[in-house]
Amino acid sequence: MIAENAESLKLDGVRVGDTVVYAAHGVGQVVAREQQQVGGTERDCVVVELAAGMRVTLALDEAGERLRAVADENQLENVRRTLAADSAERDSRWTARIRDNKAKLAGGSPTDLAELVRDGSRFEVDGSRLSHVERRLYLQARELLTRELCSARGLEQEEAAAWIEAQIAAPEGSED
């Protein structure tokens, strides 16, 4: 299993055009490296354009904490296993579930996103009701995971969504 916080991107060699993941915002592309005045100090920064059209400028030290590389095949295998695994026991206190789910979404780890997608999908299918906030978090996690899968494997959104569904439907231990 990968570390709970996916490995931070090594930014010394980051280049314009590199694809990165910015935790709860998803996949983006480095569009510029520049010097900016921050608090009276000249700092090296990267500008990342995210899939939703949002642009973020981060100082290199902050970027090292917030950005990571797109999931590799080992991480995607962990995602596959997570999607196929049995759902975790659901905490009966919705406030605890929301807090935990928000933390997983904010961390942006591929396996945490997979847990949110797996559990949200199964609760919808079996007739369990997700609260409005839980459903919003589930759909956001699903979108982020789909985009990362598209980037990692060069898939179209429909193909990535179908792969996710196939893993959720697959019995634990099977391979796809």
DRENPA-3360 file (N, C-alpha, C; in nm, 2 decimals, always signed):
BEGIN
1 = MIAENAES = +0.08/-0.12/+0.00/+0.00/+0.00/+0.00/+0.09/+0.12/+0.00 ~ +0.05/+0.23/-0.08/+0.13/+0.35/-0.08/+0.11/+0.43/+0.05 ~ +0.20/+0.52/+0.07/+0.19/+0.60/+0.19/+0.06/+0.68/+0.19 ~ +0.01/+0.71/+0.30/-0.12/+0.78/+0.31/-0.12/+0.91/+0.24 ~ -0.02/+0.99/+0.25/+0.00/+1.11/+0.16/+0.09/+1.07/+0.05 ~ +0.04/+1.07/-0.07/+0.12/+1.03/-0.19/+0.25/+1.11/-0.19 ~ +0.35/+1.05/-0.24/+0.49/+1.11/-0.24/+0.48/+1.24/-0.31 ~ +0.54/+1.34/-0.25/+0.54/+1.48/-0.30/+0.63/+1.48/-0.43;
9 = LKLDGVRV = +0.60/+1.57/-0.52/+0.67/+1.58/-0.64/+0.81/+1.65/-0.61 ~ +0.91/+1.60/-0.67/+1.04/+1.66/-0.65/+1.05/+1.78/-0.75 ~ +1.05/+1.90/-0.70/+1.03/+2.02/-0.79/+1.15/+2.08/-0.84 ~ +1.27/+2.03/-0.80/+1.39/+2.09/-0.86/+1.39/+2.08/-1.01 ~ +1.35/+1.97/-1.06/+1.35/+1.95/-1.20/+1.22/+1.97/-1.27 ~ +1.12/+2.03/-1.21/+0.99/+2.05/-1.27/+1.00/+2.14/-1.39 ~ +0.94/+2.10/-1.50/+0.95/+2.18/-1.62/+0.81/+2.22/-1.67 ~ +0.81/+2.33/-1.74/+0.68/+2.37/-1.80/+0.64/+2.25/-1.89;
17 = GDTVVYAA = +0.51/+2.22/-1.88/+0.46/+2.10/-1.96/+0.44/+1.98/-1.87 ~ +0.50/+1.97/-1.76/+0.49/+1.85/-1.67/+0.34/+1.85/-1.62 ~ +0.29/+1.72/-1.61/+0.16/+1.70/-1.55/+0.17/+1.66/-1.41 ~ +0.09/+1.73/-1.32/+0.10/+1.71/-1.18/-0.04/+1.70/-1.12 ~ -0.05/+1.66/-0.99/-0.18/+1.65/-0.92/-0.17/+1.75/-0.81 ~ -0.27/+1.83/-0.79/-0.29/+1.93/-0.68/-0.40/+1.88/-0.60 ~ -0.37/+1.79/-0.50/-0.47/+1.73/-0.40/-0.61/+1.74/-0.44 ~ -0.69/+1.82/-0.37/-0.84/+1.83/-0.39/-0.88/+1.89/-0.52;
25 = HGVGQVVA = -0.78/+1.94/-0.60/-0.82/+2.01/-0.73/-0.79/+1.93/-0.85 ~ -0.71/+1.82/-0.84/-0.69/+1.73/-0.94/-0.57/+1.75/-1.03 ~ -0.58/+1.70/-1.15/-0.47/+1.70/-1.25/-0.46/+1.83/-1.31 ~ -0.33/+1.87/-1.33/-0.31/+2.00/-1.39/-0.17/+1.99/-1.47 ~ -0.14/+2.10/-1.53/-0.02/+2.11/-1.61/+0.06/+2.23/-1.57 ~ +0.19/+2.21/-1.55/+0.28/+2.33/-1.52/+0.29/+2.41/-1.64 ~ +0.24/+2.54/-1.64/+0.24/+2.62/-1.75/+0.35/+2.73/-1.75 ~ +0.41/+2.75/-1.63/+0.52/+2.85/-1.62/+0.59/+2.83/-1.49;
33 = REQQQVGG = +0.72/+2.87/-1.49/+0.80/+2.89/-1.37/+0.84/+3.03/-1.38 ~ +0.83/+3.10/-1.26/+0.86/+3.24/-1.26/+0.91/+3.29/-1.13 ~ +0.96/+3.40/-1.12/+1.00/+3.47/-1.00/+0.89/+3.56/-0.96 ~ +0.85/+3.56/-0.83/+0.75/+3.65/-0.79/+0.79/+3.71/-0.65 ~ +0.75/+3.84/-0.63/+0.77/+3.90/-0.50/+0.67/+3.86/-0.40 ~ +0.71/+3.79/-0.30/+0.62/+3.74/-0.19/+0.67/+3.79/-0.06 ~ +0.59/+3.88/+0.01/+0.64/+3.93/+0.14/+0.77/+4.00/+0.13 ~ +0.80/+4.07/+0.03/+0.93/+4.14/+0.01/+1.05/+4.05/-0.03;
41 = TERDCVVV = +1.02/+3.93/-0.06/+1.13/+3.84/-0.10/+1.10/+3.78/-0.24 ~ +1.20/+3.78/-0.32/+1.19/+3.72/-0.45/+1.18/+3.57/-0.44 ~ +1.08/+3.50/-0.49/+1.07/+3.35/-0.47/+1.04/+3.29/-0.61 ~ +1.10/+3.17/-0.62/+1.07/+3.08/-0.74/+0.93/+3.03/-0.72 ~ +0.85/+3.03/-0.83/+0.71/+2.98/-0.83/+0.68/+2.90/-0.95 ~ +0.58/+2.82/-0.94/+0.53/+2.74/-1.05/+0.39/+2.78/-1.07 ~ +0.34/+2.79/-1.19/+0.20/+2.82/-1.22/+0.14/+2.69/-1.28 ~ +0.04/+2.64/-1.22/-0.03/+2.52/-1.26/-0.17/+2.55/-1.31;
49 = ELAAGMRV = -0.20/+2.51/-1.43/-0.33/+2.52/-1.49/-0.41/+2.39/-1.46 ~ -0.52/+2.40/-1.39/-0.59/+2.27/-1.36/-0.70/+2.25/-1.46 ~ -0.75/+2.13/-1.46/-0.85/+2.08/-1.56/-0.97/+2.17/-1.56 ~ -1.01/+2.22/-1.45/-1.14/+2.30/-1.44/-1.12/+2.44/-1.48 ~ -1.00/+2.47/-1.54/-0.97/+2.61/-1.59/-0.91/+2.70/-1.48 ~ -0.90/+2.65/-1.36/-0.84/+2.73/-1.25/-0.69/+2.73/-1.27 ~ -0.63/+2.85/-1.24/-0.48/+2.86/-1.24/-0.43/+2.89/-1.10 ~ -0.33/+2.82/-1.06/-0.27/+2.84/-0.93/-0.12/+2.87/-0.94;
57 = TLALDEAG = -0.08/+2.97/-0.86/+0.06/+3.00/-0.85/+0.11/+2.96/-0.71 ~ +0.21/+2.88/-0.71/+0.27/+2.83/-0.58/+0.42/+2.85/-0.57 ~ +0.46/+2.90/-0.46/+0.60/+2.90/-0.43/+0.66/+2.76/-0.44 ~ +0.78/+2.74/-0.48/+0.83/+2.60/-0.49/+0.82/+2.52/-0.36 ~ +0.85/+2.58/-0.25/+0.84/+2.50/-0.12/+0.70/+2.46/-0.09 ~ +0.61/+2.55/-0.12/+0.46/+2.52/-0.10/+0.42/+2.41/-0.20 ~ +0.47/+2.43/-0.33/+0.43/+2.33/-0.43/+0.48/+2.19/-0.40 ~ +0.60/+2.19/-0.34/+0.65/+2.06/-0.29/+0.57/+1.98/-0.19;
65 = ERLRAVAD = +0.49/+2.06/-0.12/+0.40/+2.00/-0.02/+0.26/+1.97/-0.08 ~ +0.22/+2.05/-0.18/+0.08/+2.03/-0.23/+0.07/+1.96/-0.36 ~ +0.18/+1.95/-0.44/+0.17/+1.88/-0.57/+0.24/+1.74/-0.56 ~ +0.19/+1.65/-0.64/+0.25/+1.52/-0.65/+0.24/+1.48/-0.80 ~ +0.32/+1.38/-0.83/+0.32/+1.32/-0.96/+0.19/+1.25/-0.98 ~ +0.15/+1.23/-1.11/+0.03/+1.15/-1.14/+0.06/+1.01/-1.10 ~ -0.04/+0.94/-1.06/-0.03/+0.80/-1.01/+0.04/+0.71/-1.11 ~ +0.13/+0.63/-1.06/+0.20/+0.53/-1.15/+0.13/+0.40/-1.15;
73 = ENQLENVR = +0.18/+0.30/-1.22/+0.11/+0.17/-1.23/+0.09/+0.10/-1.09 ~ +0.20/+0.11/-1.01/+0.19/+0.05/-0.87/+0.07/+0.12/-0.79 ~ +0.06/+0.25/-0.80/-0.04/+0.32/-0.73/-0.18/+0.28/-0.79 ~ -0.19/+0.27/-0.92/-0.31/+0.23/-0.98/-0.35/+0.09/-0.95 ~ -0.26/+0.00/-0.93/-0.29/-0.13/-0.88/-0.35/-0.12/-0.74 ~ -0.30/-0.04/-0.65/-0.36/-0.02/-0.52/-0.50/+0.04/-0.53 ~ -0.52/+0.13/-0.63/-0.65/+0.19/-0.65/-0.74/+0.07/-0.69 ~ -0.70/-0.01/-0.78/-0.78/-0.12/-0.83/-0.82/-0.21/-0.71;
81 = RTLAADSA = -0.72/-0.25/-0.63/-0.75/-0.33/-0.51/-0.85/-0.26/-0.41 ~ -0.83/-0.13/-0.39/-0.92/-0.06/-0.30/-1.06/-0.06/-0.36 ~ -1.08/-0.03/-0.49/-1.21/-0.03/-0.55/-1.28/-0.16/-0.53 ~ -1.21/-0.27/-0.55/-1.26/-0.41/-0.54/-1.29/-0.46/-0.40 ~ -1.22/-0.40/-0.30/-1.23/-0.45/-0.17/-1.37/-0.42/-0.11 ~ -1.40/-0.49/+0.00/-1.53/-0.46/+0.07/-1.52/-0.32/+0.13 ~ -1.64/-0.26/+0.13/-1.65/-0.13/+0.19/-1.62/-0.13/+0.34 ~ -1.56/-0.02/+0.39/-1.53/-0.01/+0.53/-1.66/+0.00/+0.61;
89 = ERDSRWTA = -1.65/-0.04/+0.74/-1.76/-0.02/+0.83/-1.80/+0.13/+0.83 ~ -1.93/+0.16/+0.82/-1.97/+0.30/+0.81/-2.00/+0.35/+0.95 ~ -1.93/+0.46/+0.99/-1.95/+0.52/+1.12/-2.09/+0.57/+1.12 ~ -2.16/+0.55/+1.23/-2.30/+0.59/+1.24/-2.32/+0.74/+1.25 ~ -2.21/+0.81/+1.30/-2.22/+0.95/+1.32/-2.19/+1.02/+1.19 ~ -2.28/+1.09/+1.13/-2.26/+1.15/+1.00/-2.15/+1.26/+1.01 ~ -2.14/+1.33/+1.12/-2.04/+1.43/+1.13/-1.90/+1.37/+1.13 ~ -1.88/+1.26/+1.18/-1.75/+1.19/+1.18/-1.72/+1.14/+1.03;
97 = RIRDNKAK = -1.82/+1.09/+0.97/-1.80/+1.05/+0.83/-1.77/+1.17/+0.74 ~ -1.84/+1.28/+0.76/-1.81/+1.40/+0.67/-1.67/+1.45/+0.70 ~ -1.63/+1.46/+0.82/-1.49/+1.50/+0.86/-1.39/+1.41/+0.80 ~ -1.40/+1.28/+0.81/-1.31/+1.19/+0.75/-1.30/+1.19/+0.60 ~ -1.42/+1.20/+0.54/-1.43/+1.21/+0.39/-1.36/+1.34/+0.34 ~ -1.39/+1.45/+0.41/-1.33/+1.58/+0.37/-1.18/+1.57/+0.38 ~ -1.13/+1.51/+0.48/-0.98/+1.49/+0.50/-0.92/+1.41/+0.39 ~ -0.99/+1.30/+0.35/-0.94/+1.21/+0.24/-0.94/+1.29/+0.11;
105 = LAGGSPTD = -1.05/+1.36/+0.09/-1.05/+1.44/-0.04/-0.95/+1.55/-0.04 ~ -0.92/+1.62/+0.07/-0.82/+1.72/+0.07/-0.68/+1.67/+0.05 ~ -0.66/+1.55/+0.11/-0.53/+1.48/+0.09/-0.50/+1.44/-0.06 ~ -0.60/+1.41/-0.13/-0.59/+1.38/-0.27/-0.52/+1.25/-0.31 ~ -0.49/+1.16/-0.21/-0.42/+1.04/-0.24/-0.51/+0.95/-0.33 ~ -0.46/+0.89/-0.43/-0.54/+0.80/-0.52/-0.62/+0.69/-0.45 ~ -0.55/+0.63/-0.35/-0.63/+0.53/-0.27/-0.74/+0.58/-0.18 ~ -0.71/+0.70/-0.13/-0.82/+0.77/-0.05/-0.94/+0.80/-0.14;
113 = LAELVRDG = -0.91/+0.85/-0.26/-1.01/+0.89/-0.35/-1.09/+0.76/-0.39 ~ -1.01/+0.65/-0.41/-1.08/+0.52/-0.44/-1.17/+0.47/-0.33 ~ -1.13/+0.49/-0.21/-1.22/+0.45/-0.10/-1.35/+0.53/-0.10 ~ -1.34/+0.66/-0.12/-1.46/+0.74/-0.12/-1.55/+0.70/-0.24 ~ -1.49/+0.67/-0.35/-1.57/+0.63/-0.47/-1.63/+0.50/-0.45 ~ -1.55/+0.40/-0.40/-1.61/+0.27/-0.37/-1.72/+0.27/-0.27 ~ -1.70/+0.34/-0.16/-1.81/+0.34/-0.06/-1.93/+0.42/-0.10 ~ -1.91/+0.53/-0.17/-2.02/+0.61/-0.21/-2.10/+0.54/-0.32;
121 = SRFEVDGS = -2.03/+0.47/-0.41/-2.10/+0.40/-0.52/-2.18/+0.28/-0.46 ~ -2.12/+0.21/-0.36/-2.19/+0.10/-0.31/-2.31/+0.14/-0.22 ~ -2.30/+0.25/-0.15/-2.41/+0.30/-0.07/-2.53/+0.34/-0.16 ~ -2.49/+0.40/-0.28/-2.60/+0.44/-0.37/-2.67/+0.32/-0.43 ~ -2.59/+0.22/-0.47/-2.64/+0.10/-0.53/-2.73/+0.01/-0.43 ~ -2.69/+0.00/-0.31/-2.76/-0.09/-0.22/-2.88/-0.01/-0.15 ~ -2.91/+0.11/-0.19/-3.02/+0.18/-0.14/-3.00/+0.26/-0.02 ~ -2.88/+0.25/+0.04/-2.85/+0.33/+0.15/-2.84/+0.48/+0.11;
129 = RLSHVERR = -2.88/+0.56/+0.19/-2.89/+0.70/+0.15/-2.77/+0.78/+0.20 ~ -2.71/+0.85/+0.10/-2.60/+0.94/+0.13/-2.66/+1.08/+0.16 ~ -2.60/+1.14/+0.26/-2.64/+1.28/+0.29/-2.60/+1.36/+0.17 ~ -2.66/+1.48/+0.16/-2.62/+1.57/+0.05/-2.47/+1.60/+0.04 ~ -2.41/+1.62/+0.16/-2.27/+1.65/+0.16/-2.19/+1.53/+0.13 ~ -2.23/+1.41/+0.18/-2.16/+1.29/+0.14/-2.16/+1.26/-0.01 ~ -2.28/+1.28/-0.07/-2.29/+1.26/-0.21/-2.20/+1.36/-0.29 ~ -2.20/+1.49/-0.25/-2.11/+1.58/-0.31/-1.97/+1.54/-0.30;
137 = LYLQAREL = -1.92/+1.50/-0.19/-1.78/+1.45/-0.17/-1.75/+1.33/-0.25 ~ -1.85/+1.24/-0.26/-1.84/+1.12/-0.34/-1.82/+1.15/-0.49 ~ -1.91/+1.24/-0.54/-1.90/+1.28/-0.68/-1.77/+1.36/-0.71 ~ -1.73/+1.44/-0.62/-1.60/+1.51/-0.64/-1.48/+1.41/-0.64 ~ -1.48/+1.32/-0.55/-1.37/+1.22/-0.55/-1.38/+1.14/-0.68 ~ -1.50/+1.10/-0.72/-1.51/+1.02/-0.85/-1.45/+1.10/-0.97 ~ -1.48/+1.23/-0.97/-1.43/+1.31/-1.08/-1.28/+1.32/-1.08 ~ -1.22/+1.35/-0.96/-1.08/+1.36/-0.95/-1.01/+1.23/-0.98;
145 = LTRELCSA = -1.07/+1.11/-0.94/-1.01/+0.98/-0.97/-1.02/+0.95/-1.12 ~ -1.13/+0.99/-1.18/-1.15/+0.97/-1.32/-1.04/+1.05/-1.40 ~ -1.03/+1.17/-1.37/-0.93/+1.26/-1.44/-0.79/+1.21/-1.42 ~ -0.75/+1.16/-1.30/-0.62/+1.11/-1.28/-0.60/+0.98/-1.36 ~ -0.70/+0.90/-1.36/-0.69/+0.77/-1.44/-0.67/+0.81/-1.59 ~ -0.75/+0.91/-1.64/-0.73/+0.95/-1.78/-0.59/+1.00/-1.81 ~ -0.53/+1.07/-1.72/-0.40/+1.13/-1.73/-0.29/+1.01/-1.72 ~ -0.31/+0.93/-1.63/-0.21/+0.82/-1.60/-0.21/+0.72/-1.72;
153 = RGLEQEEA = -0.33/+0.69/-1.77/-0.33/+0.58/-1.87/-0.37/+0.63/-2.01 ~ -0.39/+0.75/-2.03/-0.42/+0.81/-2.16/-0.56/+0.76/-2.20 ~ -0.66/+0.76/-2.11/-0.79/+0.71/-2.14/-0.89/+0.83/-2.16 ~ -1.00/+0.81/-2.23/-1.11/+0.91/-2.23/-1.19/+0.90/-2.10 ~ -1.26/+1.00/-2.07/-1.34/+1.00/-1.94/-1.43/+0.88/-1.93 ~ -1.50/+0.85/-2.04/-1.59/+0.73/-2.04/-1.52/+0.60/-2.01 ~ -1.40/+0.59/-2.07/-1.33/+0.46/-2.05/-1.28/+0.45/-1.91 ~ -1.24/+0.57/-1.85/-1.19/+0.57/-1.71/-1.31/+0.54/-1.62;
161 = AAWIEAQI = -1.42/+0.60/-1.64/-1.54/+0.57/-1.56/-1.58/+0.43/-1.57 ~ -1.58/+0.37/-1.69/-1.61/+0.23/-1.70/-1.51/+0.14/-1.63 ~ -1.38/+0.17/-1.63/-1.28/+0.09/-1.56/-1.31/+0.10/-1.41 ~ -1.34/+0.22/-1.36/-1.38/+0.23/-1.21/-1.50/+0.14/-1.18 ~ -1.60/+0.15/-1.26/-1.72/+0.07/-1.23/-1.69/-0.08/-1.24 ~ -1.61/-0.12/-1.33/-1.57/-0.26/-1.34/-1.49/-0.31/-1.22 ~ -1.41/-0.22/-1.16/-1.33/-0.26/-1.04/-1.42/-0.27/-0.92 ~ -1.52/-0.18/-0.91/-1.61/-0.18/-0.80/-1.70/-0.31/-0.80;
169 = AAPEGSED = -1.73/-0.35/-0.93/-1.82/-0.47/-0.94/-1.74/-0.60/-0.93 ~ -1.61/-0.59/-0.95/-1.53/-0.71/-0.95/-1.51/-0.77/-0.80 ~ -1.51/-0.90/-0.79/-1.49/-0.95/-0.66/-1.34/-0.93/-0.61 ~ -1.32/-0.91/-0.49/-1.19/-0.88/-0.43/-1.09/-0.99/-0.48 ~ -0.97/-0.95/-0.52/-0.87/-1.05/-0.56/-0.87/-1.08/-0.71 ~ -0.97/-1.03/-0.78/-0.97/-1.06/-0.93/-0.89/-0.94/-0.99 ~ -0.84/-0.97/-1.11/-0.76/-0.87/-1.18/-0.83/-0.83/-1.31 ~ -0.81/-0.69/-1.34/-0.87/-0.64/-1.47/-0.77/-0.55/-1.53;
% end
